[in-house]
Amino acid sequence: MEQTTITNSQTIVGRHNGPPLGNVTQPEPLTKVQEPAYVTMSLHPGKVAIALCSITAVLAAADVAVLSADYYTGYSSVVIHKLVKLFDLGLEVNVPAYFSVTLLFSAAVLVGLITLITKKQKGSHVIEWAILTFGFLFMGFDEMASAHERLIEPTRALLGIETPGLLYFAWVVPAIVLVAVIGTGFVKFLVDLPPRTRTAFMIAGSMYLGGAIGLELFEGACTVGSLAYKTLVVFEESLEMAGVIVFVWALLDYLTTNFKANGVKFDIAKPSGPQEKQWATSDLGLQS
């Protein structure tokens, strides 16, 4: 009789030419190692910018529509008045305000991601990227709380401003000083950026500051609530949102061109069992 015995834990497999050997435990089937399933999210700069611009255009059109309807009904319709509160670009805690906050926080997240990647790759200007991250976070919270408006009365008192004029919304004075100081410190940062990114950053900054500070100056010379004032507010808020959208596009474009990503793409592994760990990977250079 020829017999070969293989032992694996407590399993015995026999092969023989004679009578049965008795109770033989069959081998346990091999368990196939399951590969984690991946969910892919790709963000393409152009498509994202077009989508955000479309939302901005819809919000601006809705604002003009409800304000016009409110004007032509003699401000007497309760329904239209509620719609004004919901879509007026000049008010807080409504649809346009939440959208603006979302844009600013989205920019903060993207700048934060660039900061982390740049630090990991021991790149330059990590401090400047980090300052931009906290700057956009602050701007997002300020958009929610309108904290900058608390500077109006103290600055008016300091400058002796009592009547409407270019500096009536006096918070623009410390804002201009702050922008000048930060801008001076970021000259080297801008110069070292790729030309495409540098141009986009400058356009985005000009649009945002042109709306937030430039048009705010002219609003101060108008009677609050007048047609001219409301028209300027529509342009101001739209220009601010457009500026942030250009900045978001520039950040996404910077990620895709400088960190060798084909679109900004994130792959998140789904756990295949209760004891599986969940792993997140990115093709932007953050893998360990």
C-alpha positions in Angstrom: 0.0 0.0 0.0 1.3 3.4 -1.0 0.2 6.3 1.3 0.9 10.0 1.4 -0.2 12.1 4.3 -0.3 16.0 4.4 -1.0 17.7 7.7 -2.4 21.2 7.8 -3.6 22.2 11.3 -6.0 19.4 12.2 -6.8 18.3 8.6 -5.5 15.1 7.2 -5.8 14.3 3.5 -5.0 10.7 2.5 -4.4 9.1 -0.9 -4.1 5.3 -1.0 -4.6 2.2 -3.1 -6.0 0.0 -0.4 -9.2 -0.1 1.7 -10.6 3.1 3.3 -8.6 4.5 6.2 -11.5 5.4 8.3 -12.8 8.9 9.2 -10.9 11.5 7.1 -11.6 15.2 7.4 -12.1 16.9 4.1 -9.9 20.0 3.5 -11.5 23.3 4.3 -12.1 25.4 1.1 -9.6 28.2 0.6 -11.1 31.6 1.4 -10.6 34.1 -1.5 -9.2 37.3 -0.3 -11.6 40.0 -1.4 -10.3 43.2 -2.9 -11.9 46.3 -1.4 -14.4 48.0 -3.7 -13.5 51.5 -4.7 -15.7 54.6 -5.1 -14.1 57.2 -7.4 -14.9 60.9 -7.3 -13.4 63.0 -10.0 -13.5 66.8 -10.0 -12.8 68.5 -13.3 -12.0 72.2 -12.9 -13.9 73.4 -16.0 -17.1 71.5 -15.2 -17.0 72.5 -11.5 -16.6 76.2 -12.5 -19.4 76.0 -15.1 -21.8 74.4 -12.5 -20.9 77.0 -9.8 -21.3 79.9 -12.3 -24.7 78.5 -13.3 -25.9 78.5 -9.7 -24.6 82.1 -9.2 -26.5 83.2 -12.3 -29.7 81.6 -11.1 -29.4 83.2 -7.7 -28.7 86.6 -9.2 -31.7 86.2 -11.5 -33.9 85.1 -8.7 -32.9 88.2 -6.6 -33.7 90.6 -9.5 -37.0 88.8 -10.1 -38.2 88.9 -6.5 -37.1 92.5 -5.9 -38.8 93.6 -9.1 -42.0 91.8 -8.2 -41.8 93.4 -4.7 -41.4 96.8 -6.2 -44.3 96.5 -8.8 -46.7 95.1 -6.2 -46.0 98.1 -3.9 -44.3 96.0 -1.3 -47.7 94.7 -0.2 -47.5 91.0 -1.1 -46.7 88.8 1.9 -45.6 85.9 -0.3 -43.2 88.0 -2.4 -41.8 89.6 0.8 -41.0 86.1 2.0 -39.3 85.3 -1.3 -37.3 88.5 -1.0 -36.0 87.4 2.4 -35.1 84.0 0.9 -33.3 85.2 -2.3 -32.1 88.8 -1.6 -28.3 88.8 -2.1 -28.0 91.7 0.3 -29.4 89.8 3.3 -27.9 87.2 5.5 -29.1 83.6 6.5 -30.7 82.9 3.2 -30.0 80.8 0.0 -27.4 83.1 -1.6 -25.6 83.6 1.8 -25.3 79.9 2.4 -24.0 79.4 -1.2 -21.4 82.1 -0.6 -20.3 80.4 2.6 -20.1 77.1 0.9 -17.9 78.6 -1.8 -15.5 80.1 0.7 -15.3 76.9 2.8 -14.7 74.9 -0.4 -11.8 77.2 -1.3 -10.4 76.7 2.2 -10.6 72.9 1.9 -8.8 73.0 -1.5 -6.1 75.4 -0.2 -5.7 73.2 2.9 -5.2 70.1 0.7 -2.5 72.0 -1.3 -0.9 73.0 2.0 -0.7 69.4 3.2 0.6 68.0 -0.1 3.2 70.8 -0.4 4.4 70.2 3.1 4.6 66.4 2.5 6.6 67.0 -0.6 8.8 69.6 1.2 7.7 72.2 -1.3 8.1 76.0 -0.9 5.6 78.6 0.5 3.9 76.2 2.9 3.3 79.1 5.3 1.6 81.2 2.6 -0.6 78.3 1.6 -1.5 77.8 5.3 -2.3 81.5 5.7 -4.6 81.3 2.7 -6.3 78.3 4.3 -7.1 80.1 7.5 -7.9 83.3 5.6 -10.7 81.6 3.7 -12.0 79.8 6.8 -12.2 83.2 8.5 -13.9 84.7 5.4 -16.5 81.9 5.5 -17.3 82.4 9.2 -17.4 86.2 8.6 -19.9 85.7 5.8 -22.1 83.8 8.2 -21.9 86.2 11.1 -21.2 89.5 9.2 -18.5 90.2 11.7 -16.8 92.9 9.6 -19.9 95.1 9.9 -19.1 95.5 13.6 -16.2 97.7 12.5 -18.5 100.2 10.9 -19.6 102.3 13.9 -16.1 102.5 15.6 -14.4 103.4 12.4 -17.1 106.0 11.6 -16.6 107.6 15.0 -12.8 107.5 14.6 -13.0 109.2 11.1 -15.8 111.5 12.1 -18.2 110.2 9.3 -21.8 111.0 9.9 -23.4 111.3 6.4 -23.5 108.9 3.4 -20.4 108.9 1.3 -17.8 106.6 -0.2 -16.6 105.7 3.3 -20.0 105.4 4.9 -19.6 101.7 5.3 -16.4 102.4 7.1 -15.2 98.8 7.6 -13.6 99.2 4.1 -10.9 101.4 5.6 -9.3 98.7 7.9 -10.0 96.2 5.1 -8.0 98.2 2.6 -5.1 98.4 5.0 -5.2 94.7 5.7 -5.3 93.8 2.0 -2.4 96.1 1.3 -0.3 94.5 4.1 -1.1 90.9 3.1 -0.7 91.7 -0.6 2.8 93.1 0.0 3.8 89.9 1.9 2.5 87.7 -0.8 4.4 89.2 -3.8 7.1 86.5 -3.7 4.4 83.8 -3.4 2.6 85.1 -6.5 5.8 85.5 -8.5 6.7 81.9 -7.8 3.4 80.5 -8.9 3.0 79.0 -12.4 1.9 81.7 -14.8 -1.5 80.2 -15.4 -2.2 80.0 -11.7 -0.8 83.4 -10.9 -3.0 85.0 -13.6 -6.1 83.2 -12.3 -5.3 84.2 -8.7 -4.9 87.9 -9.6 -8.2 87.8 -11.6 -10.0 86.1 -8.8 -8.7 88.6 -6.2 -9.5 91.6 -8.3 -13.1 90.4 -8.8 -13.6 89.6 -5.2 -12.1 92.7 -3.8 -13.7 94.8 -6.5 -17.0 93.6 -5.3 -16.5 93.4 -1.6 -14.6 96.7 -1.3 -14.9 98.6 -4.6 -18.7 98.5 -5.0 -19.2 98.8 -1.3 -17.6 102.2 -1.5 -20.2 103.3 -4.1 -23.0 101.7 -2.1 -22.1 104.0 0.8 -22.9 107.0 -1.4 -26.4 105.7 -2.1 -29.5 105.8 0.0 -29.8 102.3 1.6 -32.8 100.6 0.1 -32.9 102.7 -3.1 -33.0 101.2 -6.6 -29.4 102.3 -7.1 -28.3 100.7 -3.9 -30.1 97.4 -4.5 -28.6 97.3 -8.1 -25.1 97.7 -6.7 -25.7 95.0 -4.1 -26.6 92.5 -6.9 -23.5 93.3 -8.8 -21.3 93.3 -5.6 -22.5 89.9 -4.4 -22.4 88.4 -7.8 -18.9 89.6 -8.4 -17.7 88.3 -5.0 -19.1 84.8 -5.8 -17.6 84.9 -9.3 -14.3 85.8 -7.8 -14.3 82.8 -5.4 -15.4 80.5 -8.3 -12.4 81.6 -10.4 -10.2 80.9 -7.3 -11.7 77.5 -6.9 -11.1 76.7 -10.5 -7.5 77.9 -10.2 -7.0 75.7 -7.1 -8.4 72.6 -8.9 -6.3 73.4 -12.0 -3.2 73.8 -9.8 -3.9 70.4 -8.2 -4.4 68.7 -11.6 -1.3 70.2 -13.2 1.2 70.3 -10.4 0.6 67.1 -8.6 0.2 64.9 -11.7 -3.5 64.1 -11.2 -5.8 63.4 -14.0 -8.6 65.4 -12.7 -8.8 65.8 -8.9 -9.6 62.1 -8.1 -10.2 60.5 -4.8 -10.5 56.7 -4.4 -12.2 55.5 -1.2 -12.0 51.8 -0.3 -15.3 50.4 1.0 -14.8 47.9 3.9 -15.6 44.3 2.8 -16.3 43.0 6.3 -17.0 44.2 9.8 -13.4 43.9 10.8 -12.0 45.5 7.7 -10.2 48.8 7.9 -11.3 51.6 5.7 -8.6 53.1 3.6 -8.6 56.3 1.7 -6.2 57.0 -1.2 -5.7 59.8 -3.5 -3.6 60.2 -6.7 -2.5 63.6 -5.5 0.6 62.4 -3.7 -0.8 61.9 -0.2 -0.4 58.1 -0.1 1.9 56.9 2.7 
